[in-house]
């Protein structure tokens, strides 16, 4: 992918990052994330996107997410885009936060959107299947699920960048940073032995499978674009329900895969293990058993320890074996649960713990991408535990 910047990058605009500012410079150190985030937006809201809900339906869903989450800048952005479209009376009512009476399809779309925005763990099979029952095709459902998850990611990236701008060069300690110095202790006798899975409160670090609730792509009916994205996404994508359901919308999947890999594996900045810890925390807070298992296991593989994972699975609040870990955990919880209230105060503990602006950005990205990943794993299928 080219590292050249889009003519007008939406995140830069929404977060009010002028070219030449310190936060702009840090953000554009992660140029692949910048480009693929814009690419994801462009694909999801392309008026010509094949097999997707109408552009009005997509923009109404995005506007509703921004309204429910309390993101003023995103709400204004999607409202401005909606004003360029002719809307039905039901769509106009929905834009104003009223029930779209007389449009059962839009009612189903917005009902699913609200569940995934506010209580993603409740987006179960019954909630998902209300969409096909309302007339949405499988590709339309996948496009909607990706949209909801992307906007959850988008608003957290914007909130994190705005907080970095607000924080500036403030490096003073805070009450939050001081509180983080009190370490919860886990006695080694309470931990599984190295190599054994951690199992607490229904969460585990063992390897799980995952089964889709929607029809997966039949490989003998796949288009060249769908086959290409499966081949480039993951070595086992062609046998994975997850990738084969997302491949119903190959362009969105391609951009999302680039975003994910650029966030989780970029060199420098926040350590790989700390990105995995943040991913596990977000997944635990959102109730995503599958994602929590994957990233808890990766953290253990990287660090050769499982104490903090035991803490996170038991109770995320206060988890962490050092002040730095606890600051990372607290930021992950705050940005996951209350993105609209996220600001400089929520960054002061990680700044006091020594994180640079690039490390903070990597942490914000890790939290945001799991707002996206959890909403796909939780709401399009279910984990399968070993027999």
C-alpha positions as CSV (number, residue, x, y, z in Angstrom):
1,X,0.0,0.0,0.0
2,X,1.2,3.5,-0.8
3,X,2.0,5.7,2.2
4,X,0.7,8.8,0.4
5,X,-2.0,10.5,2.4
6,X,-5.6,11.0,1.2
7,X,-6.4,14.4,-0.1
8,X,-8.6,15.0,2.9
9,X,-8.3,12.4,5.8
10,X,-11.6,12.2,7.7
11,X,-10.1,11.3,11.1
12,X,-7.6,14.2,10.9
13,X,-10.6,16.5,10.1
14,X,-12.9,15.1,12.9
15,X,-10.1,15.2,15.5
16,X,-9.1,18.7,14.3
17,X,-5.4,17.8,13.7
18,X,-3.8,20.5,11.7
19,X,-0.9,19.4,9.5
20,X,2.4,20.1,11.3
21,X,0.9,19.6,14.8
22,X,2.7,17.2,17.1
23,X,-0.3,14.8,17.3
24,X,-0.7,14.9,13.5
25,X,3.0,13.9,13.1
26,X,2.6,11.0,15.6
27,X,-0.6,9.8,13.9
28,X,1.1,9.7,10.5
29,X,3.9,7.6,11.8
30,X,1.3,4.9,11.5
31,X,0.6,5.7,7.8
32,X,-0.8,2.2,7.0
33,X,-3.4,2.6,9.8
34,X,-4.2,6.1,8.5
35,X,-4.7,5.0,4.9
36,X,-6.6,1.8,5.7
37,X,-8.9,3.6,8.2
38,X,-9.8,6.0,5.4
39,X,-10.1,3.1,3.0
40,X,-12.5,1.3,5.3
41,X,-14.7,4.4,5.6
42,X,-14.6,4.9,1.8
43,X,-15.7,1.3,1.2
44,X,-18.4,1.1,3.8
45,X,-20.0,4.4,2.8
46,X,-19.5,4.0,-1.0
47,X,-22.9,4.8,-2.6
48,X,-22.1,2.0,-5.2
49,X,-21.1,-0.7,-2.6
50,X,-22.7,-3.9,-3.9
51,X,-25.0,-6.0,-1.8
52,X,-25.3,-3.4,1.0
53,X,-28.1,-1.5,2.6
54,X,-29.0,1.8,0.9
55,X,-26.7,4.7,1.6
56,X,-29.4,6.4,3.6
57,X,-29.8,3.3,5.8
58,X,-26.1,3.1,6.3
59,X,-25.7,6.8,7.2
60,X,-28.7,6.6,9.5
61,X,-27.1,3.7,11.3
62,X,-23.8,5.5,11.6
63,X,-25.6,8.7,12.8
64,X,-27.5,6.7,15.5
65,X,-24.2,5.1,16.8
66,X,-22.6,8.6,17.1
67,X,-25.7,9.9,18.8
68,X,-25.9,7.0,21.3
69,X,-22.2,7.1,22.0
70,X,-22.3,10.9,22.5
71,X,-19.8,11.8,19.8
72,X,-20.7,15.3,18.7
73,X,-18.2,15.5,15.9
74,X,-19.2,12.2,14.3
75,X,-22.9,12.9,14.8
76,X,-22.4,16.2,12.9
77,X,-20.5,14.5,10.2
78,X,-23.1,11.8,9.5
79,X,-25.9,14.3,9.8
80,X,-24.2,16.5,7.2
81,X,-24.0,13.6,4.8
82,X,-27.6,12.7,5.4
83,X,-28.7,16.2,4.5
84,X,-27.5,15.6,0.9
85,X,-30.0,12.7,0.5
86,X,-33.7,12.6,-0.1
87,X,-35.1,10.8,2.9
88,X,-38.5,9.2,3.5
89,X,-40.7,10.3,6.4
90,X,-39.6,7.2,8.3
91,X,-36.0,8.0,7.7
92,X,-36.4,11.6,8.7
93,X,-38.0,10.4,12.0
94,X,-35.1,8.0,12.6
95,X,-32.6,10.8,12.0
96,X,-34.4,12.8,14.8
97,X,-34.2,9.8,17.1
98,X,-37.8,8.8,16.7
99,X,-39.1,5.3,15.8
100,X,-39.2,4.9,12.0
101,X,-42.8,3.8,11.9
102,X,-43.9,2.2,8.7
103,X,-40.4,0.9,7.8
104,X,-39.9,-2.4,9.5
105,X,-36.6,-3.0,7.6
106,X,-35.2,0.3,9.0
107,X,-36.6,-0.6,12.5
108,X,-34.7,-3.9,12.4
109,X,-31.5,-2.2,11.2
110,X,-31.6,0.5,13.9
111,X,-32.6,-2.0,16.6
112,X,-29.6,-4.1,15.8
113,X,-27.4,-1.0,15.6
114,X,-28.4,0.2,19.1
115,X,-27.9,-3.2,20.7
116,X,-24.3,-3.5,19.2
117,X,-23.5,0.1,20.2
118,X,-24.7,-0.1,23.8
119,X,-24.7,-3.8,24.8
120,X,-22.7,-5.7,22.2
121,X,-22.8,-8.9,24.2
122,X,-26.6,-8.9,23.8
123,X,-26.3,-9.1,20.0
124,X,-26.9,-12.8,20.0
125,X,-28.2,-15.2,17.3
126,X,-31.8,-14.2,17.9
127,X,-31.0,-10.5,17.5
128,X,-28.9,-11.1,14.3
129,X,-31.6,-13.2,12.6
130,X,-34.1,-10.4,12.9
131,X,-32.3,-8.8,10.0
132,X,-32.8,-11.6,7.5
133,X,-36.4,-11.8,8.8
134,X,-36.8,-8.1,7.9
135,X,-35.6,-8.8,4.3
136,X,-31.9,-8.1,4.5
137,X,-29.7,-10.5,2.4
138,X,-26.6,-12.0,3.9
139,X,-24.2,-9.5,2.2
140,X,-26.4,-6.7,3.5
141,X,-26.2,-8.0,7.1
142,X,-22.4,-8.4,6.8
143,X,-22.1,-4.8,5.5
144,X,-24.2,-3.5,8.3
145,X,-22.2,-5.5,11.0
146,X,-19.0,-4.1,9.6
147,X,-20.4,-0.6,9.5
148,X,-21.5,-0.8,13.2
149,X,-18.1,-2.2,14.2
150,X,-16.2,0.3,12.1
151,X,-18.0,3.4,13.6
152,X,-17.3,2.0,17.1
153,X,-13.6,1.9,16.1
154,X,-13.8,5.3,14.4
155,X,-15.3,7.2,17.3
156,X,-12.7,5.8,19.8
157,X,-9.8,6.7,17.5
158,X,-11.2,10.3,17.3
159,X,-11.7,10.4,21.1
160,X,-8.1,9.2,21.7
161,X,-6.6,11.7,19.3
162,X,-8.7,14.6,20.8
163,X,-7.5,13.5,24.2
164,X,-3.8,13.6,23.1
165,X,-4.3,17.1,21.7
166,X,-5.9,18.2,25.0
167,X,-3.2,16.6,27.1
168,X,-0.4,18.4,25.2
169,X,2.9,18.2,27.2
170,X,1.3,17.8,30.6
171,X,3.4,15.2,32.5
172,X,2.2,15.9,36.0
173,X,1.1,12.9,38.2
174,X,-2.6,12.7,39.0
175,X,-4.8,11.0,41.6
176,X,-5.5,8.3,39.0
177,X,-1.8,7.6,38.5
178,X,-1.2,7.5,42.2
179,X,-4.0,5.0,42.8
180,X,-2.6,2.8,40.1
181,X,0.5,2.2,42.2
182,X,-1.4,-0.2,44.6
183,X,-0.8,-3.6,43.0
184,X,-3.4,-6.4,43.4
185,X,-1.4,-9.5,44.3
186,X,-2.2,-13.0,42.8
187,X,-0.5,-15.8,44.8
188,X,1.3,-18.1,42.4
189,X,-0.5,-21.0,44.0
190,X,-3.7,-19.7,42.6
191,X,-2.4,-19.6,39.0
192,X,-2.4,-22.4,36.5
193,X,1.0,-23.8,35.8
194,X,2.8,-22.5,32.7
195,X,1.3,-24.0,29.6
196,X,-2.1,-24.7,31.3
197,X,-5.1,-22.5,30.3
198,X,-6.4,-19.9,32.6
199,X,-10.2,-20.5,33.2
200,X,-12.0,-17.8,35.2
201,X,-15.7,-16.6,35.0
202,X,-16.3,-18.4,31.7
203,X,-13.2,-16.9,30.1
204,X,-10.3,-19.0,29.0
205,X,-6.9,-18.8,27.4
206,X,-7.3,-22.1,25.6
207,X,-7.8,-22.3,21.8
208,X,-11.4,-22.0,20.8
209,X,-13.2,-22.5,17.5
210,X,-15.9,-20.2,16.1
211,X,-19.1,-20.9,14.2
212,X,-21.1,-18.3,12.1
213,X,-24.8,-17.8,12.5
214,X,-25.1,-16.7,8.8
215,X,-24.4,-18.7,5.7
216,X,-20.7,-18.7,4.9
217,X,-19.4,-18.0,1.4
218,X,-19.4,-21.2,-0.7
219,X,-15.9,-21.3,-2.3
220,X,-17.2,-22.8,-5.5
221,X,-19.5,-19.7,-5.9
222,X,-16.9,-17.1,-4.8
223,X,-15.9,-14.3,-7.1
224,X,-12.2,-13.6,-8.0
225,X,-12.3,-10.7,-5.5
226,X,-13.6,-12.9,-2.7
227,X,-11.1,-15.6,-3.3
228,X,-8.3,-13.1,-3.5
229,X,-9.2,-11.5,-0.1
230,X,-9.4,-14.9,1.5
231,X,-6.0,-15.9,0.2
232,X,-4.5,-12.6,1.4
233,X,-6.2,-12.4,4.8
234,X,-5.1,-15.5,6.7
235,X,-3.5,-18.8,5.9
236,X,-6.6,-20.7,7.1
237,X,-9.2,-18.2,5.9
238,X,-10.7,-20.6,3.3
239,X,-11.6,-23.0,6.1
240,X,-12.6,-20.3,8.6
241,X,-16.3,-19.4,9.2
242,X,-15.2,-16.0,10.3
243,X,-13.4,-15.1,7.1
244,X,-15.9,-16.8,4.9
245,X,-18.8,-14.9,6.3
246,X,-17.0,-11.6,6.1
247,X,-15.9,-12.4,2.6
248,X,-19.5,-11.7,1.5
249,X,-18.2,-8.1,1.5
250,X,-14.6,-8.5,0.2
251,X,-13.6,-4.9,-0.2
252,X,-14.5,-4.1,3.5
253,X,-12.7,-7.2,4.7
254,X,-9.6,-6.3,2.8
255,X,-9.4,-2.9,4.3
256,X,-10.2,-4.1,7.8
257,X,-7.5,-6.8,7.6
258,X,-4.9,-4.1,6.7
259,X,-6.0,-1.9,9.6
260,X,-5.9,-4.8,12.0
261,X,-2.4,-6.0,11.0
262,X,-1.0,-2.5,10.9
263,X,-2.3,-1.9,14.5
264,X,-1.3,-5.1,16.1
265,X,2.1,-5.8,14.4
266,X,3.6,-2.4,13.5
267,X,7.3,-2.1,14.7
268,X,8.2,0.2,17.5
269,X,5.9,2.0,19.9
270,X,3.9,0.0,22.3
271,X,5.2,-3.5,22.9
272,X,3.4,-6.4,21.2
273,X,2.6,-7.9,24.6
274,X,1.0,-4.6,25.8
275,X,-1.1,-4.5,22.7
276,X,-2.3,-8.0,23.4
277,X,-3.0,-7.1,27.0
278,X,-5.2,-4.2,25.9
279,X,-7.0,-6.4,23.4
280,X,-7.7,-9.0,26.1
281,X,-9.0,-6.2,28.5
282,X,-11.4,-4.8,25.8
283,X,-12.6,-8.3,25.0
284,X,-13.3,-9.0,28.7
285,X,-15.1,-5.8,29.2
286,X,-17.3,-6.4,26.1
287,X,-17.9,-10.0,27.0
288,X,-16.2,-11.5,23.9
289,X,-15.0,-14.9,25.1
290,X,-13.4,-15.8,21.7
291,X,-11.3,-12.7,21.3
292,X,-10.3,-12.7,25.0
293,X,-9.1,-16.3,24.6
294,X,-6.9,-15.5,21.5
295,X,-5.3,-12.5,22.9
296,X,-4.8,-13.8,26.5
297,X,-3.0,-16.7,24.9
298,X,-0.8,-14.4,22.8
299,X,0.1,-12.3,25.8
300,X,1.1,-15.4,27.7
301,X,3.2,-16.6,24.8
302,X,5.0,-13.3,24.5
303,X,5.6,-12.7,28.3
304,X,5.8,-16.3,29.6
305,X,3.4,-15.3,32.5
306,X,-0.4,-15.4,33.1
307,X,-0.8,-13.4,36.3
308,X,-2.3,-10.3,34.8
309,X,-4.6,-12.4,32.5
310,X,-5.9,-14.1,35.6
311,X,-6.6,-10.7,37.1
312,X,-8.3,-9.4,33.9
313,X,-10.6,-12.5,33.7
314,X,-11.4,-12.2,37.4
315,X,-12.1,-8.4,37.4
316,X,-10.6,-6.0,34.9
317,X,-10.9,-3.0,37.2
318,X,-7.6,-2.7,39.0
319,X,-5.9,-5.4,37.1
320,X,-2.1,-5.2,36.3
321,X,1.1,-6.2,38.1
322,X,2.9,-2.9,37.7
323,X,1.8,0.8,37.6
324,X,2.4,0.8,33.8
325,X,0.2,-2.3,33.3
326,X,-2.6,-0.9,35.5
327,X,-2.5,2.4,33.6
328,X,-2.8,0.5,30.3
329,X,-5.7,-1.5,31.7
330,X,-7.5,1.6,33.0
331,X,-7.2,3.4,29.7
332,X,-8.5,0.4,27.9
333,X,-11.6,0.2,30.1
334,X,-12.3,3.9,30.0
335,X,-12.1,4.2,26.2
336,X,-14.1,1.0,25.8
337,X,-17.0,2.0,28.1
338,X,-17.2,5.8,27.8
339,X,-15.6,7.1,24.6
340,X,-17.5,10.4,24.7
341,X,-16.1,11.1,28.2
342,X,-12.6,10.2,27.3
343,X,-10.1,13.0,27.6
344,X,-6.8,14.2,28.9
345,X,-7.6,13.0,32.4
346,X,-7.8,9.5,31.1
347,X,-4.3,9.8,29.6
348,X,-2.5,11.2,32.6
349,X,-1.9,7.8,34.2
350,X,-0.3,6.3,31.1
351,X,1.8,9.5,30.6
352,X,2.9,9.3,34.3
353,X,3.8,5.6,33.7
354,X,6.2,6.7,31.0
355,X,4.3,6.0,27.7
356,X,5.3,8.2,24.8
357,X,2.7,9.7,22.4
358,X,3.4,6.9,19.9
359,X,2.8,4.3,22.6
360,X,-0.4,6.0,23.6
361,X,-1.5,6.1,20.0
362,X,-0.8,2.4,19.6
363,X,-2.8,1.7,22.8
364,X,-5.7,3.8,21.5
365,X,-5.6,1.9,18.2
366,X,-5.5,-1.5,20.0
367,X,-8.6,-0.6,22.1
368,X,-10.4,0.8,19.0
369,X,-9.7,-2.2,16.7
370,X,-11.1,-4.5,19.4
371,X,-14.3,-2.4,19.6
372,X,-14.5,-3.4,15.9
373,X,-13.3,-7.1,16.3
374,X,-15.5,-7.9,19.3
375,X,-18.6,-6.7,17.5
376,X,-17.9,-9.0,14.6
377,X,-17.1,-12.1,16.7
378,X,-19.9,-11.5,19.3
379,X,-22.6,-10.7,16.8
380,X,-22.0,-12.9,13.7
381,X,-21.4,-16.2,15.5
382,X,-20.4,-17.9,18.7
383,X,-17.3,-19.5,20.2
384,X,-17.0,-23.3,20.3
385,X,-15.2,-24.8,23.3
386,X,-13.0,-27.9,22.9
387,X,-15.1,-31.1,23.2
